[in-house]
Amino acid sequence: MPKFEWNEQNENLLMQLREKEKKSHAQIAEILGTTISSVKHKYVRLNQAKNEDKHHHPKEKIEQIDRVLDGGDYFILETNAGWGNLTKHYKKYAKNLIVQDIEKKKVEFIKSQNWKSVEPIKCDSFKEIHKYIWSGVKFDVIDVDPYGFPSRYFPHIFQLIDDGYLFITFPKMGVQQINKIMIEHYRVFWGVTLTDKEVYKEKIHRKIEDYALQYYRRVALVDFVDLGRMFRFAYKVKKESALELVNLNVNRQ
């Protein structure tokens, strides 16, 4: 029997079985010959591609932005702008707003809106941030909201903020398919094991603190939102002297 693969035919069948026939994930997995986890993951990704609010949570993210930011005149970077759900809100806070996405059609859509002070760029933002680091560019606000984990941005993203805010969207444990690669990803990037589910949020937060310290930044968690399948962290970031940070590190509880 050939190994199951997601292709256009199977994706269309999944959507028909789920949306029209209202079958459960378990029923669909049995019909397709794959796992329940794979069906759940693919269904979420397909709906994200359709830009459905229930998977992007723009309302909750916008409310958080409004709680954290004050006034305007910020230099802002969105590393994964998608269809611009947050871009059209961020622009009211921005003197300049750089928005990035790897998909051409999404970047072209944002360009077509002709939003003032918004600069859309098609790029792999994981790589593009290193250009900014090399050039010494500093932002007041950075929003890291990729599909999947933000791991590859750390710790380097902190070199782009001397005094400002960092928003991070982080999937909960189990949202991504848990296999041997995912288990190692948790361990290597975040120091998390599968037994840490109850303290997952706290361990991620502490690791972000450690990543900030690697570039002499102090972070304070100023807002947090549970979005169901994801967490949304908002940090105040401040560059400090090495001596102060050593003292901070020693005295942390």
N, C-alpha and C positions, 0 to 999 in steps of 0.2 A: 504494500500500500504506500503510495507516495506521501512524503512528509507535507504536512499542511503549511501553506504559505498565504499571507494576506496579499490579495491582488484586487483589482477593480471589481471583478465578478463577486468575490467573497465579501468585499466591503458593501457592495450594493445589496447582497442577500442579507447581510447583517442588519442594515438599516430597514429593509423591508420587514424582516422578522421582528425587529424591535419596535419600530414606529407604527407599522400598519397592523401586524398580527399580534402585537403586545406580548410576545413570548419573553420568558425570563432569560437571564444570562446563562443559567444552567441548561435550559432547553436549547438555546442557540449554540452553545458550546458542543452539545451532543450532536446536533444536526451537522455542524461544520467539521466536527472531528478535531477540536482544539480544546484549550483549557478555559475555564470560567474567567480566570485572571486575564488571559489574552483578549477575550471578548470584551470585558469591562474596559480595558485599557484602549482598545481600538475604538470602541464606541465613544469614549470621551474625546479622543483625538479627532475623530470625524466631526463631532459637534463643535469642537474648538475651531476647526477649519471653517465651519459655517458661521463662526463668530457669535455663537449663542451666549447670551448674558449669563445663563445658569452655569456655564463653564468658565467664564472670564471674570465674573463678579465686579463689573465696572462700578456699580453703585457703592458697594462697600469700600472699594479702593479709593474712589473719589471722596467719600466721607472721611476716610483716614487722611488723605492728602490735605483736606481742608482743616482737619484738627491740628495737623503738624506744621504746615506752612503758614506764614504770616505775611500779609502784604504781597509784594511782587518784586520784580527786578532781579530774579535769580537766573543764573546760567545753568541750564538743566540738560541732562543727558538721559534719554530713554534708550536702553540697549536693545530692547525687543518690543518695538512699538506695535506690531501687528497691524490691525486696521485702524489704529489711531483712537481707540476708545478712551485712553487716558490723555493722549496728545491734545485733543480738543479742550480738555480741562486744564492741563498743565500750562497751556499757552497764556492763560490769564495771569499766571504767576511769573512768566518768563520775560526777560529782556532778550534772551536768545535760547532756543530750544533745538538741540540736535536729537533727531530720532533715527534709529537704525533698525533695519530688519533685513534678513537674508533673502526674503522672497520679493522678487521684482514687482509682482502685481500689488502687493501691499504698499510698497514704497510709492509706486505710481499712483495708487489711490490717494495716499496722503498728499502727494504733490498736487493732485487735481483739486484739492480743497483750497489751495492758495492761502493758507493760514499765515498771517503776519508773524515774522520772527521765527518761523519753523523751518529747519533745514533737514529734509529727509535724505538719508543715505542708505543705499543698498550695500550691505557688507556683512561679513561674519564678525559680529561685535566682539566675540571672544578674542579675535586677532586685532581688531581695530583699536581696542583700548590701549594696546602696546604702542601704537603710533602716538597717542595722546601722552602716554607716560614719557616716551622719548622726547617729545616736544615740550614737556613741562606744562601741559594744559591742566588747569584746575577748574572743577565744577563746584557749584553751590549745592546742587541737588542731583543725585543719580538714582535712577529707578532700574533695578535688575529684576526682570520679570520674564524669564525664558520659558519655553516649553520644556518641562523636565527640571532637572536640578541646576542651580546656579554655581555649582562647585568650581568650574574652570575660571571663574572671575576672581577667585580668592587665592592668595591675599592681595593680588596686584591692584584690585579696584580701589583700595585705600590710598594708593599713591595719587589718585585723581581728586581727592578731597582734603583740603587743609582745615576747613571750617565750614561745615554744611550738614546735609542730611542724606542718608542712604535708605532707600526702600528696597526690601528684598522679599520676593515671593518664593516660598519653599514648600515643596510637596510633602505631605505626611507619609509616614512609613507605610508601605504597601500600595501606594498609588501607582508607582512604577512596579512592573513585574519583578518579584523577588526571586532571583536566581543567584548563582555563584558570583557572577560579575557584579550584581547589585549589592550583594553582601560585602564584597571587597570595597565597593565604592563607599558604602556607609562607613566602613572601618578606616579606609585610607584618608578620605577627605574630612570626615566629621567625628571620628572616634566613637562611632555608634555600632552596637551589635543588635541582633534581633531581640535580645532580652531587654533592650532599653526603651521599649515602646511607651512605657508610662512616664519616662523622664526624657523623652525624645526632644521635646521643645527646649527644655533647659540645657541639654547637652549641645544642641545646635547653637543656642545663644552663647554659651561659654566658648565654643569654638570660634564663633565670630569675634568675640572679645580677643581671643588669642591671635587670630589673623590680623586684627587691627594693631595689636601690639608689635607685630613683626615690622610694621612701618611707622612706629612711634605715634599711633593714633589711640585716643581714648574714645570709646563708644558708650553711649547711654541709650538704653531702650526707652523711647518716648511714646511709642504706641504699638499695639499688637492686636491683630484681628484673626480670628479663626474662621476660615472660609469653607469649612466642610472637608474638602479634600486637600486644602492647602493652608499654610500659615502665611501671614503677611506681617513682617517686622519693619518697624520704622526706627532708625537710629539717628541720634545727633552724633556727629563725628568731629573731633577736634584734635589737631596735631599738637603734641606736647613735647617738652624736653625729655630726653632719655632718662635723666635723673628722676623727674617726677613720675614717669611711667614705671620705673623700677620700684619706687616706693609704692605706687598703686598696685603693682603686681604682688608685692610682698604682703600687702594688707588686705587683699581681696578675701572675702569669706569663702 
